[in-house]
């Protein structure tokens, strides 16, 4: 009986140990379940955050693509702007040259007008002089005709004598 009591005490001790171990394992299981739940929540949170970050990456990639396109477009506009600025500079230079040529032409035209006026006055003076010479010539032609007639009359009168 002592052996049975010993065995019973041993079984009780074993049962108490098993019960304690069971309680410890239950507590450990509960802790592990809570940790697991916490980890699952953390995983869900991280998955959600990862999804948000992926969306943000897509937005940033899209913005980067647009920025690159805008930069390329800007570079093309810069090139076009430079070409237009060179063209404007050439046109301005051409306008200045044309303005200078126009001033020179106007000056030459003014000088030509002055010379034209001068030659016109000279022509008028020559025409007046010509008219005067023509009048003298007609007068001399009349005198010559009269003298010829007088000479002829004189010849006739001398031949009659």
C-alpha positions as a Python dict, from the first residue, in 0.01 Angstrom:
ca = {
    (1, 'X'): (0, 0, 0),
    (2, 'X'): (281, 222, 61),
    (3, 'X'): (385, 154, -285),
    (4, 'X'): (47, 247, -409),
    (5, 'X'): (52, 564, -205),
    (6, 'X'): (393, 642, -334),
    (7, 'X'): (281, 562, -677),
    (8, 'X'): (-30, 775, -625),
    (9, 'X'): (178, 1059, -490),
    (10, 'X'): (410, 1020, -780),
    (11, 'X'): (113, 1019, -1018),
    (12, 'X'): (-29, 1324, -840),
    (13, 'X'): (301, 1499, -867),
    (14, 'X'): (319, 1395, -1226),
    (15, 'X'): (-39, 1511, -1280),
    (16, 'X'): (37, 1840, -1102),
    (17, 'X'): (348, 1879, -1315),
    (18, 'X'): (147, 1791, -1626),
    (19, 'X'): (-126, 2032, -1519),
    (20, 'X'): (134, 2305, -1453),
    (21, 'X'): (300, 2228, -1782),
    (22, 'X'): (-43, 2232, -1948),
    (23, 'X'): (-115, 2574, -1793),
    (24, 'X'): (227, 2700, -1898),
    (25, 'X'): (171, 2568, -2249),
    (26, 'X'): (-179, 2721, -2256),
    (27, 'X'): (-30, 3054, -2146),
    (28, 'X'): (249, 3015, -2400),
    (29, 'X'): (-9, 2920, -2667),
    (30, 'X'): (-217, 3225, -2577),
    (31, 'X'): (95, 3444, -2595),
    (32, 'X'): (191, 3288, -2926),
    (33, 'X'): (-164, 3332, -3058),
    (34, 'X'): (-156, 3698, -2951),
    (35, 'X'): (187, 3738, -3112),
    (36, 'X'): (53, 3562, -3422),
    (37, 'X'): (-251, 3793, -3428),
    (38, 'X'): (-24, 4091, -3378),
    (39, 'X'): (206, 3966, -3657),
    (40, 'X'): (-96, 3909, -3886),
    (41, 'X'): (-217, 4263, -3812),
    (42, 'X'): (133, 4391, -3876),
    (43, 'X'): (144, 4189, -4201),
    (44, 'X'): (-197, 4331, -4303),
    (45, 'X'): (-78, 4678, -4214),
    (46, 'X'): (248, 4625, -4404),
    (47, 'X'): (58, 4481, -4702),
    (48, 'X'): (-169, 4786, -4701),
    (49, 'X'): (131, 5015, -4667),
    (50, 'X'): (309, 4822, -4943),
    (51, 'X'): (4, 4865, -5167),
    (52, 'X'): (-5, 5238, -5092),
    (53, 'X'): (368, 5263, -5161),
    (54, 'X'): (327, 5073, -5489),
    (55, 'X'): (50, 5314, -5591),
    (56, 'X'): (276, 5603, -5493),
    (57, 'X'): (559, 5449, -5698),
    (58, 'X'): (323, 5424, -5998),
    (59, 'X'): (221, 5786, -5950),
    (60, 'X'): (585, 5892, -5919),
    (61, 'X'): (682, 5689, -6226),
    (62, 'X'): (396, 5850, -6417),
    (63, 'X'): (502, 6195, -6292),
    (64, 'X'): (862, 6114, -6386),
    (65, 'X'): (754, 6010, -6734),
    (66, 'X'): (554, 6333, -6769),
    (67, 'X'): (848, 6533, -6635),
    (68, 'X'): (1081, 6367, -6886),
    (69, 'X'): (834, 6440, -7167),
    (70, 'X'): (804, 6798, -7044),
    (71, 'X'): (1185, 6825, -7030),
    (72, 'X'): (1212, 6689, -7386),
    (73, 'X'): (938, 6925, -7498),
    (74, 'X'): (1112, 7209, -7316),
    (75, 'X'): (1440, 7120, -7486),
    (76, 'X'): (1263, 7125, -7822),
    (77, 'X'): (1105, 7458, -7734),
    (78, 'X'): (1446, 7589, -7628),
    (79, 'X'): (1591, 7477, -7962),
    (80, 'X'): (1301, 7636, -8150),
    (81, 'X'): (1332, 7948, -7937),
    (82, 'X'): (1704, 7975, -8013),
    (83, 'X'): (1636, 7927, -8385),
    (84, 'X'): (1365, 8193, -8373),
    (85, 'X'): (1593, 8429, -8180),
    (86, 'X'): (1864, 8383, -8445),
    (87, 'X'): (1603, 8444, -8715),
    (88, 'X'): (1480, 8758, -8535),
    (89, 'X'): (1840, 8880, -8506),
    (90, 'X'): (1894, 8818, -8878),
    (91, 'X'): (1567, 8994, -8963),
    (92, 'X'): (1659, 9286, -8738),
    (93, 'X'): (1999, 9309, -8908),
    (94, 'X'): (1831, 9287, -9248),
    (95, 'X'): (1585, 9559, -9142),
    (96, 'X'): (1874, 9781, -9030),
    (97, 'X'): (2053, 9719, -9359),
    (98, 'X'): (1735, 9794, -9554),
    (99, 'X'): (1682, 10109, -9349),
    (100, 'X'): (2040, 10222, -9424),
    (101, 'X'): (1994, 10148, -9795),
    (102, 'X'): (1663, 10336, -9788),
    (103, 'X'): (1829, 10640, -9625),
    (104, 'X'): (2110, 10627, -9882),
    (105, 'X'): (1856, 10592, -10164),
    (106, 'X'): (1651, 10882, -10028),
    (107, 'X'): (1967, 11094, -10008),
    (108, 'X'): (2061, 11002, -10365),
    (109, 'X'): (1704, 11074, -10476),
    (110, 'X'): (1716, 11413, -10307),
    (111, 'X'): (2049, 11484, -10477),
    (112, 'X'): (1901, 11368, -10808),
    (113, 'X'): (1604, 11600, -10754),
    (114, 'X'): (1843, 11888, -10682),
    (115, 'X'): (2044, 11806, -10995),
    (116, 'X'): (1718, 11764, -11191),
    (117, 'X'): (1605, 12108, -11078),
    (118, 'X'): (1947, 12249, -11167),
    (119, 'X'): (1943, 12092, -11514),
    (120, 'X'): (1583, 12195, -11565),
    (121, 'X'): (1680, 12558, -11497),
    (122, 'X'): (1978, 12512, -11728),
    (123, 'X'): (1750, 12370, -12001),
    (124, 'X'): (1513, 12663, -11957),
    (125, 'X'): (1805, 12905, -11980),
    (126, 'X'): (1932, 12726, -12293),
    (127, 'X'): (1585, 12727, -12447),
    (128, 'X'): (1560, 13098, -12375),
    (129, 'X'): (1905, 13148, -12530),
    (130, 'X'): (1804, 12932, -12827),
    (131, 'X'): (1486, 13133, -12875),
    (132, 'X'): (1699, 13446, -12861),
    (133, 'X'): (1943, 13303, -13120),
    (134, 'X'): (1655, 13193, -13342),
    (135, 'X'): (1509, 13544, -13325),
    (136, 'X'): (1854, 13689, -13412),
    (137, 'X'): (1889, 13432, -13692),
    (138, 'X'): (1551, 13527, -13837),
    (139, 'X'): (1642, 13892, -13810),
    (140, 'X'): (1976, 13823, -13976),
    (141, 'X'): (1806, 13608, -14237),
    (142, 'X'): (1574, 13899, -14316),
    (143, 'X'): (1868, 14139, -14333),
    (144, 'X'): (2055, 13889, -14549),
    (145, 'X'): (1755, 13858, -14776),
    (146, 'X'): (1725, 14236, -14793),
    (147, 'X'): (2096, 14270, -14859),
    (148, 'X'): (2078, 14003, -15127),
    (149, 'X'): (1788, 14186, -15282),
    (150, 'X'): (1978, 14512, -15258),
    (151, 'X'): (2283, 14340, -15406),
    (152, 'X'): (2073, 14193, -15682),
    (153, 'X'): (1915, 14530, -15745),
    (154, 'X'): (2260, 14684, -15749),
    (155, 'X'): (2382, 14423, -15995),
    (156, 'X'): (2084, 14481, -16214),
    (157, 'X'): (2136, 14854, -16197),
    (158, 'X'): (2509, 14815, -16272),
    (159, 'X'): (2440, 14589, -16562),
    (160, 'X'): (2198, 14840, -16699),
    (161, 'X'): (2451, 15112, -16694),
}
